[in-house]
Amino acid sequence: MAAGLRDEDVVEVAAGVHLVHGSDTNWVVVKDGDAATLIDARYPGDRDAVLA
């Protein structure tokens, strides 16, 4: 799992749609094959976890 994240911090809520619980906010990652779209990752304190 990514630095600063635990397995339970990432929840697949629908096929290819993952809710990630950051330190002070949440974001959503939508995967489509090898591509991913990051939604609502505006909290700079979670930058390292988002990049990982």
Secondary structure as UniProt FT lines:
FT   TURN            3..4
FT   HELIX           7..9
FT   STRAND          10..14
FT   TURN            15..16
FT   STRAND          17..21
FT   STRAND          26..32
FT   TURN            33..34
FT   STRAND          35..39
FT   HELIX           44..46
FT   HELIX           47..51
//
